[in-house]
Amino acid sequence: MKKLLFICALVFLAVNSYARDNIAVIPFESDKNDASTLSLTKFAEQEVISVLNNSGRFIVTEHYDPAAAAAAAETGDTENANVIKFIVSGKISNVSYNSVWKADLQGKARQVANAFIEFQIKITQVSNGTILLLKTYDIKNGAWFNPLSPDLGRDTLLLTLLAKNFEKTISEDILSAFSIEGTLLSIDSKKSVVIDIGSEQGVKKGMKFNVVVTEEKTNTAGKAVKMVRRIAELKASEVSEESTVCRVSGAKRPLEEGMRVVLLTD
């Protein structure tokens, strides 16, 4: 029994060996209350929640009410007033759809469906009000459909269109809004290092990082100013759960264990 408990404890420590940030998703808004627009709004909200959960980097609070959380904090109800680091909001608007039949170049009748969705997402860092992501996606489509197939219909086409855009760009934009940072764990050679973050923190093969150092300089007014300087670039080559082997390029000075590494997003 003791051995079993010991193993369970090790598993628990392994699973919880890194800190995940608390992120809250406010119920998304829509400019209209028709069933189609509300369905798209709910779908977009759930897609964002899935992206955040699947990344493994966050503890996600759904249906977050900032006013209720503030009230809970004032009364000392810490259980219902989690320390939220980021807040996500979104809105679906200007949804339109029309479908007509036209002849193609061979003279065959084809269904042409045109759809449009405007989706805005905003991610804010609570501590200082910094907006990490504020982007509006104008999602539109014009597609031919086989006349032997039944009309896909407004709702199916719109949901499919929104889902494809999440898959292509929106999901990546969401995760790219958050910085991934770590430190140099070991120096294998001048061209290879290991950093202390891995897939559990969102690292993927091919990601690039800057190795940076903070230096203090004196400006022309004689005042000490701290500056962050890049001294090397890393590229992830072998990613495990809690560490990553990286290839080194452009090193301006010898690297040392403990140096800070920051995800390169540009």
C-alpha positions as CSV (number, residue, x, y, z in Angstrom):
1,M,0.0,0.0,0.0
2,K,2.8,2.4,0.9
3,K,4.5,1.6,-2.4
4,L,1.3,2.4,-4.3
5,L,0.9,5.7,-2.5
6,F,4.6,6.6,-3.2
7,I,4.1,5.9,-6.9
8,C,0.9,8.0,-6.9
9,A,2.7,10.8,-5.3
10,L,5.5,10.7,-7.9
11,V,2.9,10.7,-10.7
12,F,1.1,13.7,-9.1
13,L,4.5,15.6,-8.8
14,A,5.3,14.8,-12.4
15,V,2.0,16.0,-13.7
16,N,2.1,19.1,-11.6
17,S,5.8,19.9,-12.0
18,Y,5.2,23.1,-13.8
19,A,3.0,26.1,-13.1
20,R,0.0,26.7,-15.3
21,D,-1.5,30.2,-15.5
22,N,-5.1,30.8,-14.6
23,I,-7.0,32.2,-17.6
24,A,-10.7,33.1,-17.7
25,V,-13.1,33.1,-20.6
26,I,-15.9,35.7,-20.5
27,P,-19.1,34.5,-22.3
28,F,-18.7,35.7,-25.9
29,E,-21.0,38.4,-27.2
30,S,-23.0,38.6,-30.5
31,D,-24.6,41.6,-32.3
32,K,-27.8,39.6,-32.9
33,N,-29.9,37.1,-31.0
34,D,-31.0,34.9,-33.9
35,A,-30.4,31.2,-33.5
36,S,-27.7,31.0,-36.2
37,T,-25.6,33.9,-34.7
38,L,-25.9,32.6,-31.2
39,S,-24.9,29.1,-32.4
40,L,-21.8,30.5,-34.0
41,T,-21.0,32.6,-30.8
42,K,-21.2,29.5,-28.6
43,F,-19.1,27.5,-31.1
44,A,-16.4,30.2,-31.1
45,E,-16.3,30.3,-27.3
46,Q,-16.0,26.5,-27.0
47,E,-13.3,26.4,-29.7
48,V,-11.2,29.0,-27.8
49,I,-11.7,27.0,-24.6
50,S,-10.6,23.8,-26.3
51,V,-7.5,25.5,-27.7
52,L,-6.5,26.8,-24.3
53,N,-7.2,23.4,-22.5
54,N,-5.4,21.3,-25.2
55,S,-2.3,23.5,-24.9
56,G,-1.7,22.2,-21.4
57,R,-0.5,25.6,-20.4
58,F,-3.5,27.0,-18.6
59,I,-6.1,26.4,-15.9
60,V,-9.2,27.6,-17.7
61,T,-12.2,29.2,-16.0
62,E,-15.3,29.2,-18.2
63,H,-18.3,31.5,-17.9
64,Y,-16.2,34.0,-16.0
65,D,-17.9,37.0,-14.4
66,P,-15.4,39.7,-13.5
67,A,-17.8,41.5,-11.2
68,A,-18.7,38.4,-9.3
69,A,-15.0,37.5,-8.9
70,A,-14.2,41.0,-7.6
71,A,-17.0,40.7,-5.1
72,A,-15.8,37.3,-3.9
73,A,-12.3,38.7,-3.5
74,E,-13.6,41.6,-1.3
75,T,-15.4,39.1,1.0
76,G,-12.3,36.9,1.3
77,D,-14.0,34.0,-0.6
78,T,-10.7,32.8,-2.1
79,E,-12.2,29.6,-3.4
80,N,-14.4,31.6,-5.8
81,A,-11.9,34.3,-6.5
82,N,-9.0,32.5,-8.2
83,V,-6.0,34.6,-9.2
84,I,-6.8,35.2,-12.8
85,K,-3.7,36.2,-14.9
86,F,-5.4,36.5,-18.3
87,I,-9.0,37.3,-19.5
88,V,-10.3,36.3,-22.9
89,S,-13.4,37.9,-24.6
90,G,-14.9,37.5,-28.0
91,K,-17.7,38.6,-30.3
92,I,-19.5,37.3,-33.4
93,S,-21.1,40.0,-35.6
94,N,-22.2,40.9,-39.2
95,V,-23.1,37.3,-40.1
96,S,-24.5,37.0,-43.6
97,Y,-25.3,34.1,-46.0
98,N,-26.8,33.7,-49.5
99,S,-27.0,30.8,-51.9
100,V,-27.8,31.0,-55.6
101,W,-27.6,28.6,-58.6
102,K,-25.3,29.5,-61.5
103,A,-24.0,27.8,-64.6
104,D,-20.3,26.9,-64.6
105,L,-18.0,26.9,-67.6
106,Q,-19.4,23.7,-68.9
107,G,-23.0,25.0,-68.6
108,K,-23.8,22.8,-65.6
109,A,-25.9,24.3,-62.8
110,R,-23.9,24.7,-59.6
111,Q,-24.8,26.1,-56.2
112,V,-22.7,29.1,-55.1
113,A,-22.9,29.8,-51.4
114,N,-21.4,33.1,-50.1
115,A,-21.0,33.5,-46.4
116,F,-19.4,36.1,-44.1
117,I,-18.6,36.1,-40.3
118,E,-16.8,38.8,-38.3
119,F,-15.1,37.4,-35.3
120,Q,-13.2,39.5,-32.8
121,I,-11.0,38.1,-29.9
122,K,-9.3,40.0,-27.1
123,I,-6.8,38.7,-24.6
124,T,-5.9,40.9,-21.7
125,Q,-3.2,40.5,-19.0
126,V,-5.0,41.4,-15.7
127,S,-2.0,42.7,-13.7
128,N,-1.2,45.6,-16.0
129,G,-4.1,45.8,-18.5
130,T,-1.8,44.9,-21.4
131,I,-3.7,43.7,-24.4
132,L,-1.8,40.6,-25.7
133,L,-4.2,40.0,-28.6
134,L,-6.9,42.1,-30.2
135,K,-7.8,41.0,-33.7
136,T,-10.8,40.9,-35.9
137,Y,-11.1,38.2,-38.5
138,D,-13.2,38.8,-41.6
139,I,-14.2,35.3,-42.5
140,K,-15.7,34.9,-45.9
141,N,-16.3,32.2,-48.5
142,G,-17.5,31.5,-52.0
143,A,-17.7,27.9,-52.9
144,W,-19.1,25.6,-55.5
145,F,-21.2,22.6,-54.4
146,N,-22.2,19.5,-56.3
147,P,-25.8,19.9,-57.5
148,L,-26.5,16.2,-56.8
149,S,-25.8,16.9,-53.1
150,P,-28.4,18.5,-50.8
151,D,-28.0,22.2,-50.0
152,L,-25.7,22.3,-47.0
153,G,-27.8,25.1,-45.5
154,R,-26.8,28.3,-43.8
155,D,-25.9,27.0,-40.3
156,T,-23.8,24.0,-41.5
157,L,-21.8,26.2,-43.9
158,L,-21.2,29.0,-41.4
159,L,-20.1,26.6,-38.7
160,T,-17.8,24.7,-41.1
161,L,-16.3,28.0,-42.3
162,L,-15.6,29.2,-38.8
163,A,-14.1,25.8,-37.8
164,K,-11.7,25.9,-40.7
165,N,-10.5,29.4,-39.8
166,F,-9.8,28.2,-36.3
167,E,-7.8,25.4,-37.7
168,K,-5.8,27.5,-40.1
169,T,-5.1,30.7,-38.2
170,I,-7.1,31.6,-35.1
171,S,-5.9,28.8,-32.8
172,E,-2.2,29.6,-33.7
173,D,-2.8,33.3,-33.1
174,I,-4.3,32.7,-29.7
175,L,-1.3,30.6,-28.4
176,S,1.2,32.9,-30.0
177,A,-0.1,35.7,-27.9
178,F,1.4,34.2,-24.8
179,S,5.1,34.2,-24.1
180,I,7.0,31.0,-23.5
181,E,10.0,31.4,-21.3
182,G,12.6,29.2,-19.7
183,T,16.3,28.9,-18.9
184,L,19.3,27.0,-20.3
185,L,19.4,23.8,-18.4
186,S,22.7,22.4,-19.8
187,I,25.2,23.2,-22.5
188,D,26.0,20.1,-24.6
189,S,28.3,21.9,-27.1
190,K,28.7,25.2,-28.9
191,K,25.9,24.1,-31.2
192,S,23.5,22.2,-28.9
193,V,21.8,23.1,-25.6
194,V,19.0,21.9,-23.4
195,I,16.3,24.2,-22.1
196,D,14.1,23.5,-19.1
197,I,10.7,23.8,-20.9
198,G,9.0,21.2,-23.1
199,S,5.7,20.1,-24.6
200,E,3.9,20.6,-21.3
201,Q,4.7,24.4,-21.6
202,G,3.6,24.5,-25.3
203,V,7.0,24.0,-27.0
204,K,6.9,22.3,-30.4
205,K,9.7,21.1,-32.7
206,G,10.9,23.9,-34.9
207,M,10.0,26.7,-32.5
208,K,12.7,29.4,-32.2
209,F,13.9,31.1,-29.0
210,N,16.2,34.0,-28.2
211,V,18.8,33.6,-25.4
212,V,18.8,37.0,-23.7
213,V,20.7,38.7,-20.9
214,T,19.8,41.9,-19.0
215,E,22.6,44.5,-18.9
216,E,22.8,47.8,-17.2
217,K,24.0,50.7,-19.3
218,T,24.5,54.4,-18.4
219,N,22.7,56.8,-20.7
220,T,23.9,60.3,-21.8
221,A,22.2,61.8,-18.7
222,G,24.3,59.5,-16.5
223,K,21.3,57.4,-15.5
224,A,21.6,53.6,-15.2
225,V,19.2,51.9,-17.7
226,K,18.6,48.2,-17.9
227,M,18.6,46.7,-21.4
228,V,17.7,43.2,-22.7
229,R,20.1,42.0,-25.3
230,R,19.9,38.9,-27.5
231,I,23.1,36.9,-27.6
232,A,22.0,33.7,-29.5
233,E,19.1,32.1,-31.3
234,L,17.8,28.5,-30.5
235,K,15.7,26.2,-32.6
236,A,13.9,23.3,-30.9
237,S,15.0,19.9,-32.4
238,E,14.0,17.3,-29.8
239,V,11.0,18.1,-27.6
240,S,10.2,16.0,-24.5
241,E,7.6,16.8,-21.8
242,E,9.7,19.0,-19.5
243,S,12.8,19.8,-21.6
244,T,13.9,20.5,-25.1
245,V,17.1,20.0,-27.1
246,C,17.9,23.1,-29.3
247,R,20.4,23.9,-32.0
248,V,22.3,27.1,-31.4
249,S,23.0,29.8,-34.0
250,G,24.4,33.3,-34.0
251,A,26.0,33.1,-30.6
252,K,27.7,36.4,-29.7
253,R,29.3,35.1,-26.5
254,P,29.7,31.7,-24.7
255,L,26.4,30.5,-23.3
256,E,25.9,29.6,-19.6
257,E,23.5,27.5,-17.7
258,G,20.7,29.5,-16.2
259,M,20.5,32.1,-19.0
260,R,17.0,33.2,-19.9
261,V,15.3,32.0,-23.2
262,V,12.3,33.6,-24.7
263,L,10.1,32.4,-27.5
264,L,10.7,34.2,-30.8
265,T,7.3,35.2,-32.2
266,D,8.3,37.6,-35.0
